[in-house]
Amino acid sequence: MKLRNTRHRLRRTAEFTLVRKYGKCINNKAFALQALKVPTQEGELSPARLGIIVSRKVGNAVYRNRAKRVFREIFRCNQYLINDNVDIVIVVRKIFNKYNYHQLEDIFLDLCSKAGIKN
């Protein structure tokens, strides 16, 4: 399953703003995870959605795009562990490049469980 499907990604600025303003924030050295449980109508399930913020401070376009690819893949491989009706925003920090994929994946899952969005 590819994450290019728009139903698994946050697209609009308003969606990012809602998660950043009202969501629960858990910090780490590599990145910050912000999660918001989205209210839906009774009996309606929407899949978890992901948004990634990478500033220019992280590095040039190569590093920024690599960060987005890595976090999209981590989310894709572990989205079955994450509750439905949740929007997640990951704010990548400059130091993320010092961690390998498996370390970032472990940190992501740990932060998800701390935020209360992991099954």
Protein Blocks (a to p, Z undefined) as FASTA:
>chain_A
ZZkbmklpcfbfklmmmmmmmmccdddfkbccddddddddehiacdddddddddfklocf
klmmmmmmmmmmmmmmmmmmpcghiacdddddfklmmpcfklmmmmmmmmmmmnopaZZ
